[in-house]
């Protein structure tokens, strides 16, 4: 009788492991399909950058674009980024930074996929965080076996994910913020400009602060987020600092990005500290208008 129970337990374990692996493979297929669609997002921009495209923008915004995109550079709104760095799942007082490596496809305003590996054995987790179309998600697995973090499937999460897309456009896909892409601009002060992006009924602003040469120093968004002690969705500042700018195919892009919640307040700490290893600007798909 005892052996019967042992065999039953073993069979149940095998079935459970198999079901979890099928679930994980479904996650991977869904993520790969979203990546591919974002990689081939059509562009509505002209083929090359011309300073005339930004001549009517606030002066700080003009400086930003003239620093970020060289004259005649081929315009691309899709970036593929490979990065390493550290990630905190803790608090400002006890951040507990863990090593991370990630690959990302960023196609503002349509979405992003961030494919992450982080942590140390036996608490190493992999998975993705993303938005594409009307879907957003968080799907992470511990040691590739157990689902440990899953979120998404509602408008609150989608709105929060869209905020990240717009924030990251400001430093890794600046052409996506050109006014010809439907983005509007206004002045905040002499060195800060605000872009407003509207997509699928969602609206998100991003403030970009530049130096005298137009180099973006920091970006900040009012983000719809539940990353607060109450775990309740509300608007709160999210942003970070930019450094280590390098030239990539006619663009000047930051290879060092630190960011986190409550940017600009005493509660801020950079839970995300990324060192870029490579950026590729992709042509996208479809015909240009």
N, C-alpha and C positions, 0 to 999 in steps of 0.2 A: 504493500500500500504506500509506504514511504517513497519508494522509487517512482511510483506513478505521479506523486506530487512533484518530485524533482524533475521528471521529464516534462511535466506540464509547465513548471516554472521556467525551464530552459526554453521550451517552445514559445512561451509568452514573451520572454526576453528577446529571442531572435525575431519574432514578429514585430515587437516594439522598435528594435533597432532598425529593421528593414523599413518600417513605416516612417521613422524619423529621417532616414537617408533619402527616401522618396520625397519627403517634404522639403528637405534641403536642396535636392536637385531641382525641384519645382521653383524654389527661390532663385537658384542660379540661372535657370532658363529665363525667368521673368526679368531678372536684372540684365542679362545679356541682351535680351530683345529691346529693352528700354535704352540701353547703351547704344545699340546699333541705330535705333531711330533718331536719337539725339545727334549721333555722329553725322547723320545725313540730313540735318535740318536745312531746308532751303533758305537762302538769303535774299532779302529785298533791297540790299544796299548796292551802291555803285561798286564797280570792281576794285577801284583804287581810291586811296584817301587824297582829298584835296582840301587845302585850308579853307576854301570857300564854304565847305560843308558846315563849318562851325563859326563863321564870321558874325552871326547874329546872336550868339550865346553870351551869357554873362562873362565878364573878363576872366574870372577864376576858372570857369569851365573851358574857355578857349585855351588858357595856359595848360590845363590838364590834358586836353586832347593833343595839343602841339608837342607836349613832352612825351606823351604815351605812344603816339603814332607818327611815323616819319612821312613826309610828303611822298606820294606815289606808292606807299606801302599797300600791298594787297589786303583788302578788307576781309576779315574773318570774324565771325561771331561764335565760333566753336573752338574750344581749347581742350586739349588733353594734357593732364598734369600728372606727373609722377612725383611723389613726395615721401619724405621720412620726417621724423620728429618725435614729439611726445604729446600725450593726451591725458587729461585728468578726468576721472570720474568722481573726484572728491570735492573738497571745499577749499576756500581760500586759505583757511588755517591749516588744512591738512590735504594738500592737492593730490599726493600719491601719484605723481606722473608715471605713466607707463609708455614704453617705446611703441611707436607705430610706423607702419608703412602703408601707403595708399596709392591707388590710381583713381583718377577722376576724369569724367567727361563733363564739360560745362557748356551749355548752349542756351544762354539767356535770350528771351525770357522763358523759354520752353521747358527748361529743367536742368537737372544734373544727376549723375550717378557717382557716388563716392564709395569705392570698393576698398574696404579697410581690413588690415590685420594688425592687432594690437594686443598688448599685455605680454606676460611671461608665463611659461608653463608652471603650474597646471591651470592657470587662469588666462589662457590665451583665447581670444575670440576673433572671429572673422565674420564678414557679412557686408551689408551695404546700407547706405542711407541715401535716399533719393527722391526725386520728383520728376514725373514725365506725364504730359497731358493733364488729365484731371486726377491723377493718382499720385500719392506720396507715401513713403514707407520708411520704416526702420526694421531691419531684419538681421539680427546677429546671433551667432551660434558659438557656444563654448566648446573649444577643442574640436569643432566641426561635427559635434554629436548632439548637443543639447541646445534647444532654443532658449536664449536668455534675455532677449530684448526684442519686442515686437510692438510696433505702433503704426498708426496711419489709418487710412480708410475713412477719414472725416474731414470736414471743411476747416476745422481748427488746425489740424496737422498740415493740411495742404497750404494754408495761408502762411504758417510758420516756415515751411519749406521754401515757399516762393520768396520769402524775405531773404533767406540765405542765397538763393539764386541771384537776386538783384545785388546784394552786397558783394558777392564774389565777382560779378560782372565788372564792378568798378576797378578791380585790379588785375584780373586774369582774362577778361574779354571786353576791353574798353570800347571796341567798335560797336558792340551791342547797345551802347548807350548813346550813339549818335542820334541827333534829332530825326534823321531820315528813317530811323527804325521805330518812329512813333514815340520817342522819349521827349518829354518836356523838361526845361531847365529854368531855374530861378537862382538869384543870388541870395546867399545867407549873410555873408559879410565879404570883406575884401579878398579873403583867401579861402572861402568856402562856398561851394556851389551845391545845389540840390537837384538831383535828377528824379523824375517821377515816371515810373514804368507801370503800364496797365496791360493786363493779359488775362484773358478768360474771366473777366469780371472782377479780378483782383487788382488792387492798386498798392504800390509800394514805393516809398521814397528812400533815397540814399544820399547822405551828405558826404562830400569828398573835400577834404582839407588839403590844400597844396602849398608848397613853398614858392619862393619868387620865381623859380625856374619852371613851375608847374608840376613838380614831382609830388604825387599824392603821398601824404604823410600818414593820414589815418582816414578810415571810413566808418560811418555809423548809420544804423537804421533804427527806426522805431519798430521793433519786431513784435509780432503777435506770438507770445511764448508762454509756456507753463513751467519754464525753468526758474522757479522761485519757491520759497519755503511753503507756500500754500498749494503748489502744484495746480494752480488755476490759470487759465489762459487770460492774458492781458497784454497791453502794449508796454514794453520796457526796452531800454536802450541796449543795443547789441552792436559790437564793432571791434576794431582792432587797429594795429599799427603795421606799417609796411616798410621793408628795408631790402637791401641787397638787390638793387635793380640791375637787370642785364638786358642786353639787346637780343631779341628773338624775331627774326624775319621782319625787321622794320618796326618792331614794337619795343618799348621799354617796360618790362614787367618785373614785379617784385618776386624774388626767390626766397624771401623770408617774410612770413605772415604770422602774427600772434593775434589771437582774438578770443572774445568771450562775452558773457552776459554782463549787463549793467555797466557797459563801457562809459567812461566819463564820470563815474560815481565811486564812492569809497568801497562799494561792494565788488568792484571789478577785479577779476584776476583772469589771466589768459589760460583757459583750460585747453586751448588748442594752440600748439606751437609747431608750425610746419616749416621745413626746409625743403624747397623744391629742388628736385634733381633734374627734371626735364620738363619743358613745355613745348607742345606741338600745336601750331595753329592750323586747323583743318579747313578745307574749302567748303565743307557742307555739301548738300546735294540739291538737285532741282535747278531751275533756271532763275537767274537774276532778273529783276524787273528793270 
